[in-house]
Amino acid sequence: MDTNPGLPSRSLSGPRSVYTSDHEMFRDQVARFFDRHIVPFHRQWERDGIVPRSLWLEAGAAGLLCPMLAEEYGGAGADFGYSAIIIEEIARTNCTGPGFPLHSDIVVPYIADLATEARKREWLPQMARGEIIGAIAMTEPGMGSDLKAMRTTAKRDGDHYVINGSKTFISNGQLADLVIVCAKTDPAAGRKGISLICVPAGTPGFTKGRNLEKIGLHAQDTSELFFEDVRVPVENLLGEENKGFSYLIRNLPQERLVIAVRAAMGMEVMLQKTVDYAKERQAFGQPVIDFQHNRFKLADAKAQATMFRVFADHCLALHLRGELTVELAATAKLLGAELQNRLFDDFLQIHGGYGYMAEYEIGRAWADARVGRIYGGSSEIMREIIGRTL
């Protein structure tokens, strides 16, 4: 594998055909941005628990935000391949703090597809420039992946909705200027009563809790959000009232592909770093890689990572053609998250005590990867989705 940022079209499985030469030119641009503006500072941001807002403005100016957004709203009008490259560079550098994919590939598409024209023109250009940072608030305390158990409500009152409730584990939560809130507009209707409503930061009654302390993703701000009689105009509704669940289902495959793409690159990069370490580290008078057990572990890891790379690129190619199904996206997310966690645990073990030290990338990557089996729908939910197709 070649992890040189200038030649990332080659992987464990050989040359990659999913990207064009234009994609690869963009990768060079993204790699330079990460190596200059993110990598030297990321360890400090992990200690701070947040990345600076100035990074978002720099990323916007460099064209790293919202590449799929139409040009009339400030984007590049590009395909998802450009977003995938940014995701891969996050994995290549193990710089997990910037919540660019959540903002660009999850939040912005809801607004671009469903907001009124006036709201699109108000919000989207600022989101492309990094002046408005987006988040989406689904999860609630005690709710987990069960959306029908949602308790946050939005009641119509004339030309406004009045929102009450709380959310937790919200990525980009501290920095967010605009939050898509999932709320019950018809509480008696279960999932069929959910709506998506945009709430700007600073709206009276909308408050942010503490920046949550996590076991990984230390540089990514994650918050509790509270809504007490928060009034927002009806124009802030995305799409139609009570259609929120169908909108979420429609957009979740891309969110799950984001996780799979990141896992595929992460496995390749950490495998190479572990091979390099095992060649240099001496134990009992010989390099660690000379022990058959370690060599076999790494051989298995290479075979499995190669297999997943082929599948992930297949799913990416399908998505670029608009053909990625809900169950195939769930399969990619399930396999990617589970395999990444298993391999990272093996890689950490090969590093020995040094693997448990935060100064070594594998330890940080191992902790960061654990949430992959939970967010975007837990592995158990992925199995339910796949199981229903049997």
N, C-alpha and C positions, 0 to 999 in steps of 0.2 A: 504494500500500500504506500502511496505517496501522499503525505500530508502537507506538502508544500502548497501554500495558498494559491500559487500560480498554476498548479496542475491538479486541481481536485476532481477533474472529470474521470480520473482513474481511481478505482477502489479495489477492494479485495477481490471482487468478481471480474476485474479487468476494466476496459474503457466503458464509460457510462454514456448511453445514447439518449437519455431522457432530457439532457440539456443541449441547447444550441450554442453556437459561438458567441452570440449576443449575451446569453446567460453567463457564459464564462468570463466575458469582459466585465460584466457587472460584478461577478464574484471577486475579481481582482480589486475592484473599487471598494467592495464591502470589506475584504480582508485587510486592505490598507487602513481603512477607517478603524476597524477593531484593534489592529496592532498599534495604532497611534493614539487613539482616543479612549480605549477601554482597557486593554490588557494591562498597561502600566499602573492603572489606578484601581483595578477591581478588588484587590485584597483589602484596600482601605474602605471601599464601599461595603464590603462584607462586614467589616467591623462597625461601620456606621449604620448598617441595616437598611440602606437606601442608596440609590444612585442620584446624583445631582440633577436638578431640572435642566441645567445648562446642557447636559448630554443629549436630552431630547431635542433641544433646539439645534444642536450640531448635527444630529442624525437627520432631522428634517431638512436642513440646508444641504446635506449630502445626498438626499434622495433615498434614504433608508426607511422612511416611514410611508406606509400606505401605497406600495408600488402598484397594486391592482386597482386603485381608485381611478376613476375616469379623469382625464386631463382637465375637463371643465371645472372640476372641484379641487384641483391642485395635485392630483396624483400623476402617475406615469402611464396609466391605461395598460399596464403590463399583465402578464398571466401569473398564475400561482408559482411558477418556477422561480420567479424573482424573489418571492417571499420565502420559498424553500431554501434558497441560497443563504438568505439572512439567518434562517433557523440553523442551517448547517454550520455557519460561521460561529454562532453562539456555542454549538457543541464542539467545534474544532478548538476554540480558545478556552472552553470551560468557563465562560463568562456568562453566568446565568442571571445576573442582576437585571439588565435592561429588559423590561416587559414589552419589547417591540412586537413580537408575534401576537400577543393578546390584544394589543391596541390595533394593529394593522389588519390582522387576519381573522379576528373574532368580533371585536366591537364595531369597527368601521363598516364591515359588510352589512350589519343590521341597519345602520343608519343610512348607508348608501342605497339599500334595497327598499327600505320601509318608511323612512322619514318623509315629511312633507318637503316640497321643493324649497320652501323658505328656510326650513331648519337645515337642510342639506347645505345650502349656500352660506348659512351662518356658521355651521360647525365644521364641515368637512375640510375646507381650506386650512383652517387653523389646526386641525388634527394632522394634516399632511405636513405642516410646518413644525409640529411639536409644541405648539402654543397651547393646545388643548390635549390633555392626556386622558384616554378612555379606560373604563373598567366596566365589567358586567357583574351584577349582584344577583346570584341565584341561591347559593347555599345559605341556610339558616341554622342557628343552634338547634341541635337535635334532629335535623331533617335529613342530613346526608344526601343521598342520591334520589330520595323520594320526593319528586316535585309536587305530587298531589297533596303532600303534608304541609305545603307552604302556608305560613300564617300571615305574612305581610299582605296588607290590603290596600287597595286604591279605590276610593269611593268617589263617584261623580258628584260634583257640587257646582252646578251651573257650567261655566266655561273652564272649570279646573277639576283636577283630581286631587284628593286629599289622601296622602300616603301615610300609613302607620305600620311599624314593624322594625325588624332588625335583620342584618345579614352578617355572616362571618366568613373568614378565609378568603377575603376578596383581594385578589392580586391587583397591583397598582393602586391599592386602596388609599394610601397616604397621598400620593401624587395626583390622583384622579381629579380632573376638572369637570368631567361629565360621566355619569354612571347610568348604565341601562339597568333599571330595577325591574325584576320579575315580581309581579304582585297579583293578587287575586282581585279581579274586578267583579267576579261572580263567585263568591266563596262556596256556594252550594254546588257548583258545577265541577268541582275537583280540577283535574288537569284542563278541562275545557273552559275553565273560568280564569285562566292566566292571561295577563297582558304584559307587554313590555313598554315601559315608560322611562324617558330620559329625565334625569334629575341633575341639574348643574350644581357643582360645589358652591357653597355660599347661600343656597336657598334656605330661608328660615326654617328651622326644625330639623334640618339635615346635618348631622354631626358625625365625625370620624372618631372611632375609638383609638386605642393604642396600636402601635405597630407591633404585630404579633411576633413573638420569638419562636422560630422554627428550628428543627434539627438540620435543615439544609436550606438552600436558596437564600442564604443570609443577606445578600445584597438586594433582594427583591422585596419591596414593601408589600405587606399583607395585613389587612385591617378588618376590624369590625366596623360596621356602618349602622347608624341608628336614624330612624325616621319617626318624627313626632309631629303629627298634623302638618306634614309638608305639602304645600300647595304648589302645583305646577300646572301650566296651561294644558288644555286638552290637546293642543297642537304638538305637545311633546310625546304623544302616543305614537308608537311605531306600528304601522300597519293598522289592522282592525282590532277592535276590542275583543277580548276573549280568544284571540287566535295565537297568543304567545307561544303555547306549547308546540303548535305545528311549525312555527318559525324556528324554535329551538331545535327541533328534530331535523329540520331542513339544513341547518348550519352546523350541527354537531359533527358530521363526517369530516369537514375541513379541520375542525378543532382537533379531532383525533388523529388526523393525518399529520398535523403539526407535531404531535407527540411522537409519532412513529418515525418521522423524518429525523427528528432530533436524536432519537435513540439509535438509529442506524449509524449516523455519523459519530455519535459518542462512543459506541462500541468499537468502531474502527480506530479511532484516535487513542482510546485508552488501551486497546490491545497493543498498538505499536509502542506506546510509552512503557507498558509492562514488559514487552519483549526487550526493549532497550535497557531497562533496569535489570532484568534477569541476566543479561549478558555482562553487565558491569559488576553486579553485586557478587561478592565472593562468600562462600560458606563451605566449611570443611575443606578448604584448599582448592575449590573449583567454582566456576561461575554457577549461579543458581539455575540457569537454563540447562546445564549439563545433567541435572537430576532428571531421570526419566519421568517421574511424576509431574514435575513442573512443565516439561516439554510436552507431555501428553495433554495436560490441562490447556496449554496455550494452543496446541493443535486443534483440540475440540472447539476452543473459543473461535479460532479462525474459521473453521468449517461452519459453525453456527452463525457467526457474524456475516460470512459470505452469503449464506442462504438467506438471511433476513435482508441483506442489502438488495438482492435481486427482487425479493418480494416488495420491499418498500418502494423501489424504483418503478415496479409494475403498478403499484397503487398510485404513485405520483403521476405516471403517464396516463392512467385512467382518469384521474382528477383533472388533468390538463385538457382532456377531451370531454369533460362533463359526464363521465360514466362511472365514477366511484360510488358504489352502493353503501347503504348504511351498515350492512353486515360485514362487507369487506373492510370498511374503515374501522369497524369494531375489532375485526380480526387483526389488522395491522397494529392497532393500539395495544391490544392484549398481548400479542406476541412480542412486540417491541419492548414494552415496559417490563414484562416478566423476564425476557431474555437479558435485557440490559442489567437488571438487578442481579440476576444470577451470575453473569459474567463479571460484573464489577466486584462482586463479593469474592470471586476467585482471584481477580487481579489484586485486590487489596491483600488477600492472604499471601500471595506470592511476594508482595512487598514486605511482609512480616511486620514488625513493630513500626517501621517507618510508614507503612500504609495507614496506620492509625493517627499519624501526625498531620495536622491541618496544613503544614507547609508543603506536603506532597499532594499533587493534584488528584491522585486516585482517591484519597480519603474524602476530599471535598466533593468529587464527582459522585462517589458512592452515596453520600448523604443527600446530594441534590437529586439523584435519580430515584430515590425511594418514593417520592410523591407521584411518580409516573404511574404507579399501580393504583392511585387513588383519584387524582383529579382528571377532569375530562370524562368522568364516569369510571367507577372502580372496575377492577378486573372482574369482579363478580357480576357487575352489570353487563360488561362486555360478553361474558359467557351466557347470560340470559338472552341478550340480543342474538347471538349466534345460535343458541339452542333453539330459539323459536323458528329457525329456518330449517331445522333438521327434518 
